[in-house]
Amino acid sequence: MTMDTILFNGITVGRLIPWLAAVAVLYAALKIYKALFAKKKVNLQHTVYFVCSNCGWEGHISKFGTRCPKCDAAAGNLGAGSE
């Protein structure tokens, strides 16, 4: 098959290859962008709401975690502040 072989309606292989390459590059760029910048969904199944008594930080932490992510203080009783 040469580059001037007509595939359909006057579209040749030579005219189709750059478009296919452009689509492949765009697809790869979107996949990289999504991997780097898309926000990951957090599974809240194994988390509890926590308010640190030391620094006041509040948010969800793993129910298996034992430390504040901001000040590294002991989390204490994680069941007390759960939603």
N, C-alpha and C positions, 0 to 999 in steps of 0.2 A: 504494500500500500504506500503510494507516494504522497507527498504533501499536497498535490493538486487533485487528489481523488475527491470527487464530489460525494458527500455523505447524504445530504438531503437539501432540497430547495436552494441549490447553489452554494451551500456552506461546504467549504473544503476542509480537509484535515489540517492544513496549514493555518487556517483562520480559527479553527476550534481549539487547537492546542494552547495558545496563549490565554484564552478565556478559561480553560480548565485549570491551567497553572495559577491564574489569578484567583479563582475560586478556592483552590487548595491553600494558597498563601493566606487568604482572608479567613478561611476556616481555622487554620493553625494559629493565626494571630488572635482570633476570638477565644480559642481554647486557652491560650496562654494568659490573656487578659482575665478570663474568668477564674483561672487557677490562682492568679496573683491578687486580684482585687475584689472578687465576689465575696460577700459576707457569708460566712458559714452559719448554718442554722444550728443552734445549740439545743441539744436534747435535754430537756428539763426533767426527765424521768428520774435521774439519779442526783438531783441537786436540791438544795434547800436554801431558803432565803436567810441571809445572815447579816446582822448589824454588829460591827466590831465595837466592843466597849472601850477599847484603847484609843482608836483613831477616828471612829465614827463612820468608817467605810461601810457601805451597804450594797448588797447584791447577792447573786446566786453563786454558791460554791458547791463543790462536790460534797455529798453527804459523807463521803469517806475521807475528805480532806480535814485537816485539823488546825490549819493556820490561816490567818488573814492574808489575802494576797497583797495588801498595801503595806502593812507594818510588820508582818510576820509574827504577830502575837497569837497565842493559843486561842483556838476558836471556842473551846469549852463545850457546853451542851448545845449541840446543833439542832436538836429537836425543839428547843424552846422558841426559836424565831421562825419556824417553818410556816408556810402559807397554807 
